């Protein structure tokens, strides 16, 4: 598949950069996290997500804390096919876990940016 970007056409390919590390507060600021239950404001600055893609269209998302090195607080698996279906059905929200709600469209954009998902 080809992606048009600013008048240039790029051939997309799956790239796996390893782990992508993103802060909780930045994902909130960018509108990717649209709601977070039971997450104290003062703790958000120490939380971050890692995303890795072990195979095309599958994304392992982990929530970690700088305060607890090596301890995974929560994990989820996102599948590109399911995200695209939610977007097609105009279901804008994805429950990542019992604490975090994600904006489906912005999550897809994030995955596209970091993994060249097509």
N, C-alpha and C positions, 0 to 999 in steps of 0.2 A: 504494500500500500504506500502511496505517496502522500506526504503532508505538505501543504502549501504554507509557507512561513514568510511573510513580508515580500511576496512576489517571487521568492525562490522556491523551487520544488526539491524536497529532500526525500530520498528513499529511506523509509524507516526500517530500522532493524532493532531486534531486541538486544539491549545491553544490560548487563547485570553489574552495577558498580559495587556490589557487595552490600553492606548495610548503609542505608540512608538514615541519618540521625537528624531529627527535627524536634525543636522544643515545643512543649505544650502551649506556652504563651504565644509563640509565633503562629502556631496552627489556629489558635483562637483569634488572633489578630487578623489572619488571612481569611477568616470565615469558614475554615474547613471544619473545625470543632464549633458546632452551633449551640451545644448545650453540654454542661458537665454537672452531674449530680454528685453530691457528697465529696466534692474535691475542694478543700479549703483554699481560698485565694492566696494565702501566704505560702502554701505548699506547691502551687502551680509552677513557680519559678524553678523548682528543683526537678520537675518531671520532664521527661522527654520520650519520644517514640523512636524506635528503629523499625525500618521496613526493609525487608529483603525479598527477593524473588527467586525461589529455588528452581522454578520452571516457568515458562511463558504463561502469563495470565493468572498466576497464583502469587499472592503476596502475604508474607508472614509479618504481622504487625505486633510489636511488643511495647508495652508501657513500662518504663524503668524510672528510677529515682536516683539522683546524685547522692542522696542521703543513705541509700542502701545499695552500694556497689555490688554488682553481680546478682542481684535479686530481681527477677521479673515479677512485676506487680500484676500484669494482665497480658494475655496474648489473644490474638484473633487471626483468622485466615480470611483474606478477602480474595474473591475470584472475580476476574474481569468480566466474565460472562454474566454473573449475578449483578454486578454493579451496572452494567449496560442495560440489563433487563429492568432494574429499578428505575433507571433514567428513562427508558422507553415507556414504562408504565406511569411516568410522571410522579414517582414516589421519591420525594426529594431528600429523605432522611434515612440514614442507616444507623442502627444501634450497633456500635462497635462492641460494647459490653454494657453492663448495668450502670456504668458511670458516664459514658461518653456517647454523644450523638454526632454523627458526621454529615456534612452536606455532600450528597452523592456526586453532583456535578463537579464541585471543587475537588473532591477526592480523586475523581477520574483525571482532572487536569493535573493534579499533583503527581499521579502515577505516570501520566504521559511525559511530564517534564523530567522525571528522574529515571524512567525505565523505557522510554520510547515505545510505549504500548500502542498498538494499532488495532 
